[in-house]
Amino acid sequence: MKLIVEENERAMSESALHILLGAMMQDKRVNISLTSGESPKTLYQMMAPLVKDKPQFANVQYYLFDEAPYQDGRPYGPNWEQMQDLFFRAANIPEERIHDTMTDNWETYDWEIREAGGIDVMVIGLGWDGHFCSNCPRCTPMDSYTYEMDRATKNAANPTYPARAELPVTYSMGPHSLMRVKHLVMIVNGKHKAEILKKVLDSPITDELPATVLKLHPNFTVICDKDAASLLNMEDYPEHRI
């Protein structure tokens, strides 16, 4: 694992941006996976104008790693819509280059990705309770590829999560799926993430903190700002960079 500590959120976003652009500029099909949420907002604001309508990035395909399909006739789920708002619309990414986990393909999603050459770079965030993607405490199958999870099971394991009747199931790439990614990048920012970041990095692998399993990845980079890293003992991370 490589740990990169930057001065602030913008510098953290720039570090992640350089990794993404470096992969995206390869002269071949490039598959990347991006996260929704608060942490990547600055990253996407910086990235969208750099890739919008640029022919050198026409070979980039985008894969969403989790979804909760709507059941009321809408064509897309909430993660798709959030990513449109955060990045895809501003970057003018056509729908045919965006791939999503849905009811009719979640069982073959990992195979489809493998046949397409695998994910070159995936950017994820760290949840407040140690979850990543939709892999939540006490209900993540730690040896799983993409899997289906019903909302009742997730809520039973995590009763503080909001119950959403319109989202009865979720599909998520599991820990095994992420182990296939060529470069896995986690971005973490803010004082409110300092305690959970320390727990994840210092704890043994456990489904109480699903993100702990990511430390097994052979090319795992954590990029955080100084606020998120404020509780870490840097002597414990000989490969860190500030």
Residue, then its C-alpha position, 0 to 999 in steps of 0.5 A: m500500500k502507498l499512502i500519499v498525504e496532501e496539504n488540502e482537498r484540492a492537492m489531493s484531487e490533483s494527485a488523483l487526477h494525475i493518476l487518472l489522466g496518466a492511465m487515460m492517455q494510453d494508446k488503447r482502450v482504457n477502462i476506469s471506474l469512478t466513485s460518487g459522493e462528496s470526496p471526488k467533487t473537486l476532482y471531477q470539476m478539475m477533470a471534466p474540462l480536460v477530457k470534454d470532447k477531446p479525441q485522445f480520450a475517446n477510447v476511455q470506457y467508464y464502469l460503475f461499481d455499484e447500483a440500486p436499480y429503480q423499480d418504477g420504470r426509470p431507465y437508470g439507477p441513482n448511482w448513474e444519475q449521481m455520476q451524471d450530475l457529478f461528472f458525466r454530463a459536464a464531461n459530455i461522456p456519451e451513454e454508450r461509454i458508460h457501463d452499469t450493474m443492472t438486473d440483467n447483467w450483474e451476474t456477468y459483469d465481472w466477466e464482461i470487464r475481464e473480456a474488455g481488458g479489466i479496469d485500469v484505474m478505479v477511484i473509490g471513497l471511504g465510508w464513515d463506517g468503513h464501507f466501500c462501494s456498497n460493501c457495508p459492515r457485517c453484510t459484505p461477502m468478503d470472498s465475492y465478485t459482483y453480488e446482489m444484496d437485498r435491502a432488508t439484509k443490509n438494514a438488518a446488519n446496519p440498522t442505522y442505515p436509512a430504509r428506502a423502499e424504492l431501492p429493494v436491492t443493490y448490486s455491487m462489485g465485491p472484494h474479489s472484483l476490486m482485487r482484479v483492478k490494476h490500480l486501486v485508488m482511495i481518496v479520503n478528505g476531512k477531519h470527519k474521516a480521520e478516525i475511520l481512516k486510522k481504524v481501517l489502516d490499523s485494523p486487521i481484515t474484518d467484515e466489521l470494516p470492509a475496507t480493511v480487505l483492500k490492503l491486500h491489493p497489490n497496487f493500492t494507493v490511499i490519497c488523503d489530505k492532512d485533516a484525514a491523516s491527522l490521527l495517523n502515525m506516519e512512522d507506521y507507513p514507510e512508503h508514505r509521501i507528504 
